[in-house]
Amino acid sequence: MAEYLAIDWERKKLYGVCAQVSRHQITATDSFSLIWPESINFNTDPESAGKWLSRELANLRISTKQVLLCLPREETVVRQLELPNAPDHELPDLVQLQAETKSALPLSELYMDYLPLPCVAEADSRTVQMTTLSRRKAGKIQQVFEVAGLEIQSIGISPVAQAAVAIREESRLGYQPHKTSLIVSKIDGRFELTLVHNRHIVYTHSTQLMFETEEETIRGIRAELSRTMIAAQPLLGSLQLERVWIVGLKDEKEKLAGLLSDRFSCDVHFLDPLSETIVGPNLVGQSDDKHVPYAGPVGMLLARMDDAIETVDFLNPRRTVNRTERSVIQKRIMVVAAIVLVIGFFGVRFLFERSIEKQIATMTLKKKESENFIETRKPLLDSVDTVQEWVDRDLDWLTELEALNKSFPGTEKVYMTQLRMNPTSGDNVGQIQAKVNAKSREDIQDLNKVIDDEGYETKTKAITQSKDPKYGQTSDIDVRLKKKHQSKSQEKK
């Protein structure tokens, strides 16, 4: 959203509006008026005028640098030009040719722009309003703003800018566009008249009303109205005014309303350029009288918001668009299309190959990351295998002892003096070591045979003499337990 400072330039006063402009709305943030000091003449001393303007804006806390400048119509020269009935894109060259013959000054010394009137199909000619501004005069004003640290983006004229506000209001209110409207502006001594038909500006006129009495002023207004309507008659034909818009102070508006209503017998409306429907709600608290001088600045802002609004802009005038022959354009289009197709084909192929290469690189990277992950986690995997093996070899020693005990024959010939249980590796999951005393050697051998018959693997060490006088024989017996071992007595169950 761009921010602009729109200023209406008067010889004695400046009226300004600060606003943010988007493609859909204007939001005014401040408005002000400044009176030129009598000691400063911007024509002879633009540097002092610029410094004064910079100080005044700083006091108002206005920091916006981009300026839209609205000049009074009397600072410019407006001429009606009759041109061949050509389309709009051919008008700039035709206006240039006519201007060179009509202008009293060389075009190099002028800023120039124009407003085209609607093209009538059956007519042999069409009319444009050529508007020129002296570069020397504009240069003085531009120098004032340069000294003030401001940058002028656009220079327009007040009748066109005021018409933009009125046309926007007519559109908002739903008025029919093919009707004719008159915009009457009286601010201080400046009196401007603008005729609008079908929402196009067809005629403008301005003068200074410097009369001493009210009666003389009314006579002057009547004379200017008649002069304007007579001059515009060839453009309007038999068309009648549908409505009048008034831009003026409260007491002047009431006097003008009665005079205009009697003169034209049509509806009379008062134009409020700072109304909420145009510039938002920020300036609603001000009285209507304070809104009056800002129609020009607001019109300049509207032209920035909407390209469809007709405007005069000396810094950005309508220009000729170079048009090449159709055949050349078609050839260029065909060449460009062929280039685009070739580039598109190879571009798509290139992008496809790049995509495949990228996928391969991604998968290779993921593979390498997976291998690195497995390598770094190998000790953990080995530990898991060890733990799983330990789980698989786990024994319930009480169960094994109970099964072994049931395998032993009930006898008083043998008894056990020591018992030890140890886990082992290999095919065996455990080992029971027992030390027994027996009455005879044969009793120990019988015990070994019973254990062997139960499916256990036994190993008996040498039978020796014990210290027990009743059980004189002793020996160490090792019973090795197989994986998932079941005794024959358990299998029978």
Phi and psi in degrees as a GROMACS rama.xvg file:
@    title "Ramachandran Plot"
@    xaxis  label "Phi"
@    yaxis  label "Psi"
@TYPE xy
-81.5487  151.31  ALA-2
-116.86  129.772  GLU-3
-129.239  155.401  TYR-4
-115.25  104.045  LEU-5
-93.1857  127.603  ALA-6
-128.79  131.698  ILE-7
-93.9058  118.118  ASP-8
-93.5097  115.079  TRP-9
-116.147  158.406  GLU-10
-69.7194  -25.0608  ARG-11
-111.822  -22.9494  LYS-12
-138.449  159.152  LYS-13
-124.424  133.589  LEU-14
-118.15  129.076  TYR-15
-133.661  151.667  GLY-16
-132.596  126.025  VAL-17
-94.4166  132.503  CYS-18
-155.31  153.393  ALA-19
-100.907  133.227  GLN-20
-122.585  127.049  VAL-21
-118.952  -174.476  SER-22
-73.9145  -8.36355  ARG-23
-123.253  -19.1115  HIS-24
-158.935  163.85  GLN-25
-115.475  133.169  ILE-26
-123.1  99.9942  THR-27
-72.982  137.254  ALA-28
-110.049  -21.7037  THR-29
-165.726  156.817  ASP-30
-139.372  154.079  SER-31
-156.982  163.626  PHE-32
-137.546  140.694  SER-33
-128.751  140.841  LEU-34
-103.559  125.175  ILE-35
-61.7194  132.728  TRP-36
-63.8901  142.156  PRO-37
-64.7443  -22.9273  GLU-38
-80.5196  -7.03435  SER-39
-116.263  128.867  ILE-40
-119.055  111.595  ASN-41
-68.4556  -20.8818  PHE-42
-72.1057  -37.979  ASN-43
-96.9998  -24.5775  THR-44
-138.878  69.8349  ASP-45
-64.473  -26.3459  PRO-46
-67.1394  -45.8331  GLU-47
-64.3568  -38.7155  SER-48
-63.3124  -40.3203  ALA-49
-65.8653  -41.6002  GLY-50
-64.5337  -40.705  LYS-51
-62.6136  -44.2192  TRP-52
-62.4902  -39.9971  LEU-53
-61.8465  -42.4162  SER-54
-65.1429  -43.0131  ARG-55
-64.4913  -41.7556  GLU-56
-66.8326  -35.9763  LEU-57
-65.2416  -39.2864  ALA-58
-63.9928  -31.6094  ASN-59
-84.5419  -0.283322  LEU-60
58.8228  41.006  ARG-61
-103.292  119.36  ILE-62
-112.82  -0.953795  SER-63
-63.862  136.027  THR-64
-105.909  -23.8896  LYS-65
-87.1158  123.696  GLN-66
-113.485  136.008  VAL-67
-109.711  113.96  LEU-68
-102.334  128.427  LEU-69
-112.756  119.156  CYS-70
-102.329  151.625  LEU-71
-63.7527  150.315  PRO-72
-60.3318  -31.4844  ARG-73
-66.8669  -14.5047  GLU-74
-80.7954  -7.17214  GLU-75
-122.006  174.876  THR-76
-121.058  126.376  VAL-77
-115.603  128.775  VAL-78
-129.812  143.579  ARG-79
-87.4895  126.873  GLN-80
-115.334  133.898  LEU-81
-96.9813  121.044  GLU-82
-121.63  160.251  LEU-83
-56.7611  151.852  PRO-84
-74.404  78.9266  ASN-85
-107.27  157.92  ALA-86
-67.5224  164.314  PRO-87
-58.1937  -36.4938  ASP-88
-71.0918  -13.9788  HIS-89
-96.0095  -7.78445  GLU-90
-65.9282  -39.3936  LEU-91
-54.4362  -43.852  PRO-92
-66.0982  -40.508  ASP-93
-65.4474  -41.6658  LEU-94
-62.9582  -39.8465  VAL-95
-61.2527  -44.0424  GLN-96
-64.6897  -43.6837  LEU-97
-66.3162  -40.0981  GLN-98
-62.2572  -36.193  ALA-99
-64.6303  -26.8546  GLU-100
-93.0085  -28.5322  THR-101
-89.1912  -29.611  LYS-102
-76.3152  138.667  SER-103
-77.4192  -20.228  ALA-104
-112.769  153.717  LEU-105
-59.6085  143.95  PRO-106
-63.9565  -22.8797  LEU-107
-65.6893  -18.5933  SER-108
-97.962  7.7149  GLU-109
-129.08  148.073  LEU-110
-89.1295  140.788  TYR-111
-139.919  139.22  MET-112
-149.347  174.153  ASP-113
-151.441  161.365  TYR-114
-116.581  120.746  LEU-115
-83.9792  136.65  PRO-116
-82.9378  155.364  LEU-117
-54.9659  142.387  PRO-118
-80.4059  129.711  CYS-119
-101.218  123.112  VAL-120
-59.288  -43.9134  ALA-121
-84.962  -5.15123  GLU-122
-80.4089  152.314  ALA-123
-84.5207  -17.2629  ASP-124
-142.437  169.734  SER-125
-140.942  159.717  ARG-126
-111.097  141.797  THR-127
-130.695  153.752  VAL-128
-102.332  105.741  GLN-129
-83.8713  130.994  MET-130
-124.68  128.975  THR-131
-124.14  152.611  THR-132
-137.619  131.798  LEU-133
-63.3423  128.001  SER-134
-65.3233  -33.2852  ARG-135
-64.9036  -45.4503  ARG-136
-65.2334  -44.2822  LYS-137
-65.4039  -33.3241  ALA-138
-62.2089  -37.398  GLY-139
-62.4527  -44.8758  LYS-140
-66.0312  -42.1331  ILE-141
-62.322  -36.5469  GLN-142
-64.5428  -37.0191  GLN-143
-59.3472  -45.6751  VAL-144
-71.4119  -33.5934  PHE-145
-63.0675  -43.6691  GLU-146
-63.2641  -34.1931  VAL-147
-77.0146  -2.58736  ALA-148
79.328  25.0107  GLY-149
-112.432  155.836  LEU-150
-121.684  116.712  GLU-151
-78.1006  120.984  ILE-152
-94.9084  -26.0314  GLN-153
-155.953  144.083  SER-154
-126.067  118.632  ILE-155
-125.092  -171.364  GLY-156
-125.707  151.218  ILE-157
-64.5426  -41.8505  SER-158
-59.6268  -41.012  PRO-159
-67.8368  -41.3335  VAL-160
-66.5819  -42.0423  ALA-161
-64.3955  -36.8984  GLN-162
-63.7471  -34.0469  ALA-163
-61.7013  -38.227  ALA-164
-68.0106  -45.0595  VAL-165
-64.0943  -42.9584  ALA-166
-62.9566  -38.884  ILE-167
-64.7951  -40.3548  ARG-168
-65.5084  -40.5104  GLU-169
-62.5173  -40.3564  GLU-170
-65.1788  -41.5153  SER-171
-65.9314  -37.0747  ARG-172
-82.3465  -5.58661  LEU-173
80.5245  22.1398  GLY-174
-70.4485  149.908  TYR-175
-69.6425  130.872  GLN-176
-72.3746  -22.6561  PRO-177
-81.7  4.51176  HIS-178
-85.9349  168.637  LYS-179
-108.934  134.802  THR-180
-126.579  151.323  SER-181
-119.022  130.117  LEU-182
-108.372  120.254  ILE-183
-111.996  121.525  VAL-184
-122.416  123.195  SER-185
-130.486  102.104  LYS-186
-122.184  115.281  ILE-187
56.374  -125.576  ASP-188
-92.8907  -3.89408  GLY-189
-85.0827  126.333  ARG-190
-123.843  119.094  PHE-191
-129.151  139.752  GLU-192
-125.711  134.836  LEU-193
-136.54  127.575  THR-194
-101.96  132.753  LEU-195
-126.703  128.3  VAL-196
-131.215  134.198  HIS-197
54.6052  32.933  ASN-198
61.7393  29.6545  ARG-199
-122.428  140.739  HIS-200
-75.9389  124.321  ILE-201
-111.4  -18.1322  VAL-202
-164.089  142.984  TYR-203
-136.191  151.375  THR-204
-152.623  145.466  HIS-205
-147.267  156.066  SER-206
-161.329  171.91  THR-207
-107.472  125.579  GLN-208
-99.5519  94.8638  LEU-209
-112.12  55.5629  MET-210
-93.6866  155.026  PHE-211
-85.7527  -31.7761  GLU-212
-114.148  158.766  THR-213
-65.9548  -36.9915  GLU-214
-62.8368  -41.98  GLU-215
-65.0056  -37.1884  GLU-216
-64.3143  -43.3692  THR-217
-64.0226  -41.4823  ILE-218
-63.0286  -38.5401  ARG-219
-64.7706  -40.3588  GLY-220
-65.058  -43.3146  ILE-221
-59.0997  -41.9871  ARG-222
-65.3417  -42.6035  ALA-223
-67.3954  -36.118  GLU-224
-62.882  -45.8783  LEU-225
-64.0436  -42.6422  SER-226
-60.5362  -41.6114  ARG-227
-66.37  -45.6051  THR-228
-66.774  -36.4619  MET-229
-67.1789  -43.1344  ILE-230
-65.8354  -32.0539  ALA-231
-88.5473  -6.03171  ALA-232
-57.3295  -42.1646  GLN-233
-61.8836  -27.3998  PRO-234
-84.0918  -32.0367  LEU-235
-93.8218  -25.6072  LEU-236
65.6638  -129.351  GLY-237
-91.5106  9.2051  SER-238
-66.6022  143.52  LEU-239
-110.741  152.401  GLN-240
-67.3825  134.206  LEU-241
-94.1883  -36.145  GLU-242
-157.61  161.521  ARG-243
-126.048  134.763  VAL-244
-106.542  133.113  TRP-245
-113.263  131.311  ILE-246
-117.223  110.364  VAL-247
-176.226  169.587  GLY-248
-68.8345  163.361  LEU-249
-56.7022  -50.0962  LYS-250
-67.0677  -35.3836  ASP-251
-71.1003  -37.3195  GLU-252
-61.7906  -42.8755  LYS-253
-64.9878  -40.8264  GLU-254
-66.915  -43.1808  LYS-255
-65.2015  -37.3093  LEU-256
-60.2764  -45.8136  ALA-257
-65.1259  -43.8443  GLY-258
-62.9334  -45.2123  LEU-259
-70.9426  -37.0602  LEU-260
-63.4325  -41.0083  SER-261
-68.796  -36.9758  ASP-262
-72.6326  -40.1166  ARG-263
-114.959  -9.67827  PHE-264
51.6993  52.4939  SER-265
-141.49  174.968  CYS-266
-68.2462  141.808  ASP-267
-120.698  128.577  VAL-268
-123.823  151.583  HIS-269
-101.635  130.547  PHE-270
-95.1309  122.203  LEU-271
-111.93  98.2659  ASP-272
-67.3886  -23.0564  PRO-273
-101.758  25.8276  LEU-274
-69.3628  159.048  SER-275
-62.9607  -31.282  GLU-276
-70.4828  -17.0504  THR-277
-103.597  -48.3029  ILE-278
-120.788  14.1476  VAL-279
88.5927  -179.611  GLY-280
-89.746  -3.15879  PRO-281
-67.83  -26.0075  ASN-282
-110.127  18.5853  LEU-283
-65.3551  -31.0527  VAL-284
-67.3811  -16.4726  GLY-285
-77.9364  154.781  GLN-286
-75.2768  159.418  SER-287
-59.7304  -35.6971  ASP-288
-59.1231  -38.1448  ASP-289
-72.342  -16.3745  LYS-290
-80.4411  -21.9689  HIS-291
-55.8042  -51.1629  VAL-292
-71.9372  -0.627454  PRO-293
-98.683  10.2594  TYR-294
-62.922  -40.2352  ALA-295
-62.3824  -54.3774  GLY-296
-58.2633  -41.0268  PRO-297
-65.5516  -37.5524  VAL-298
-62.1703  -38.2606  GLY-299
-63.1601  -38.8204  MET-300
-66.7721  -39.7005  LEU-301
-61.792  -38.0896  LEU-302
-64.1203  -31.4031  ALA-303
-72.4988  -31.2043  ARG-304
-77.6073  -37.509  MET-305
-129.537  114.096  ASP-306
-66.8192  -19.3007  ASP-307
-75.2233  -15.0574  ALA-308
-74.7102  129.507  ILE-309
-67.9903  134.863  GLU-310
-150.741  157.149  THR-311
-105.458  125.801  VAL-312
-136.421  105.469  ASP-313
-68.5969  -26.7771  PHE-314
-84.8685  -20.8154  LEU-315
-134.137  65.2804  ASN-316
-74.5659  168.316  PRO-317
-66.1388  133.223  ARG-318
-124.789  159.702  ARG-319
-72.6327  133.532  THR-320
-94.7052  117.573  VAL-321
-62.5511  125.072  ASN-322
-115.479  116.137  ARG-323
-85.7134  157.553  THR-324
-58.5919  146.978  GLU-325
-59.4256  -41.52  ARG-326
-63.2699  -40.9951  SER-327
-63.6364  -41.1075  VAL-328
-63.2931  -42.4046  ILE-329
-63.4134  -41.9476  GLN-330
-61.6479  -42.4549  LYS-331
-64.4426  -39.1845  ARG-332
-63.5703  -41.3776  ILE-333
-64.9968  -42.0898  MET-334
-63.2016  -45.7154  VAL-335
-62.3172  -40.9727  VAL-336
-62.8942  -42.1439  ALA-337
-63.1326  -43.6118  ALA-338
-61.3664  -41.7862  ILE-339
-63.1078  -40.8157  VAL-340
-63.7629  -45.6653  LEU-341
-62.358  -47.9797  VAL-342
-61.9974  -38.0218  ILE-343
-64.2281  -43.0455  GLY-344
-62.542  -53.909  PHE-345
-67.664  -29.9315  PHE-346
-65.5959  -43.4577  GLY-347
-64.6915  -42.5532  VAL-348
-62.5293  -44.989  ARG-349
-60.1301  -44.0753  PHE-350
-65.2583  -36.8126  LEU-351
-64.3707  -46.5352  PHE-352
-63.0841  -41.5563  GLU-353
-60.7906  -38.6425  ARG-354
-64.7792  -43.7081  SER-355
-63.05  -46.5186  ILE-356
-59.6816  -39.2764  GLU-357
-65.5833  -40.0466  LYS-358
-64.9755  -42.1941  GLN-359
-61.1122  -46.1972  ILE-360
-61.2798  -38.9937  ALA-361
-65.8862  -43.6849  THR-362
-66.8599  -38.6548  MET-363
-62.6999  -41.9018  THR-364
-64.1999  -41.7015  LEU-365
-64.6857  -38.8935  LYS-366
-61.9874  -45.9899  LYS-367
-62.2996  -40.22  LYS-368
-64.4401  -37.8369  GLU-369
-66.2236  -42.6159  SER-370
-62.8123  -42.9316  GLU-371
-62.9744  -38.1237  ASN-372
-63.4186  -45.4274  PHE-373
-64.4758  -40.2836  ILE-374
-63.7809  -43.4059  GLU-375
-71.2834  -22.7649  THR-376
-97.9197  5.85582  ARG-377
-59.9193  -44.3103  LYS-378
-57.9546  -37.3794  PRO-379
-66.5227  -40.6525  LEU-380
-63.6919  -41.4049  LEU-381
-60.39  -40.9967  ASP-382
-63.2068  -38.1359  SER-383
-63.8155  -42.7357  VAL-384
-61.3969  -41.6823  ASP-385
-63.343  -43.9773  THR-386
-63.8079  -41.9584  VAL-387
-63.133  -39.9256  GLN-388
-62.88  -40.3916  GLU-389
-64.1873  -38.8913  TRP-390
-64.3871  -42.4316  VAL-391
-64.3428  -31.6017  ASP-392
-90.8  2.7244  ARG-393
-64.7736  138.206  ASP-394
-122.395  144.535  LEU-395
-93.7125  96.0013  ASP-396
-62.6204  -33.9714  TRP-397
-65.5022  -38.7849  LEU-398
-64.9857  -43.4941  THR-399
-63.1342  -41.0498  GLU-400
-66.9978  -37.3171  LEU-401
-65.3263  -40.6424  GLU-402
-65.6655  -41.1594  ALA-403
-66.2835  -38.2587  LEU-404
-64.6071  -38.5543  ASN-405
-68.5517  -20.9294  LYS-406
-78.0234  -24.7448  SER-407
-72.3376  141.866  PHE-408
-73.5678  144.177  PRO-409
-75.1689  108.433  GLY-410
-151.332  154.434  THR-411
-101.004  10.4964  GLU-412
-83.2923  -18.2587  LYS-413
-137.089  141.332  VAL-414
-142.826  159.861  TYR-415
-102.101  133.452  MET-416
-104.876  -27.2815  THR-417
-140.434  149.828  GLN-418
-146.855  129.783  LEU-419
-139.719  138.552  ARG-420
-121.987  127.934  MET-421
-135.064  137.613  ASN-422
-73.2587  151.925  PRO-423
-133.57  175.014  THR-424
-109.842  179.873  SER-425
80.2213  -148.38  GLY-426
-71.2804  -24.294  ASP-427
-89.7814  140.458  ASN-428
-100.875  -12.2096  VAL-429
-166.36  165.692  GLY-430
-141.461  131.446  GLN-431
-109.721  120.784  ILE-432
-108.51  125.57  GLN-433
-130.179  147.076  ALA-434
-116.124  123.192  LYS-435
-121.965  151.26  VAL-436
-115.259  139.313  ASN-437
-136.511  160.826  ALA-438
-73.4181  -28.1666  LYS-439
-146.743  167.722  SER-440
-64.3891  -37.2012  ARG-441
-64.5338  -32.6851  GLU-442
-63.6358  -39.5113  ASP-443
-67.3915  -41.6434  ILE-444
-64.1962  -40.0846  GLN-445
-61.3914  -40.4214  ASP-446
-61.8819  -43.8967  LEU-447
-60.1912  -40.6248  ASN-448
-65.0553  -41.8628  LYS-449
-59.8563  -44.2417  VAL-450
-65.3896  -41.9136  ILE-451
-61.4309  -41.836  ASP-452
-60.9629  -27.6476  ASP-453
-78.5849  -3.00988  GLU-454
96.717  4.0286  GLY-455
-83.8469  154.27  TYR-456
-97.7009  119.354  GLU-457
-118.579  153.989  THR-458
-138.657  117.895  LYS-459
-108.087  129.431  THR-460
-82.1068  -177.841  LYS-461
-60.6242  140.955  ALA-462
-87.441  126.005  ILE-463
-126.391  177.405  THR-464
-80.0237  131.855  GLN-465
-95.2679  173.597  SER-466
-90.2201  -9.66707  LYS-467
-83.3954  118.989  ASP-468
-65.5086  -29.2554  PRO-469
-82.5112  -32.6374  LYS-470
-117.081  85.8909  TYR-471
-81.2608  -10.2525  GLY-472
-110.185  141.53  GLN-473
-138.168  152.623  THR-474
-162.196  157.271  SER-475
-99.3883  128.999  ASP-476
-117.834  128.575  ILE-477
-106.319  123.281  ASP-478
-111.574  117.24  VAL-479
-100.603  131.418  ARG-480
-99.9186  127.049  LEU-481
-80.8881  166.225  LYS-482
-66.0455  137.477  LYS-483
49.0227  43.187  LYS-484
-79.6617  139.189  HIS-485
-130.664  133.021  GLN-486
-71.0195  160.394  SER-487
-63.137  -31.2463  LYS-488
-68.2378  -34.1586  SER-489
-70.2015  -36.6842  GLN-490
-65.2542  -36.4765  GLU-491
-62.4643  -35.6614  LYS-492
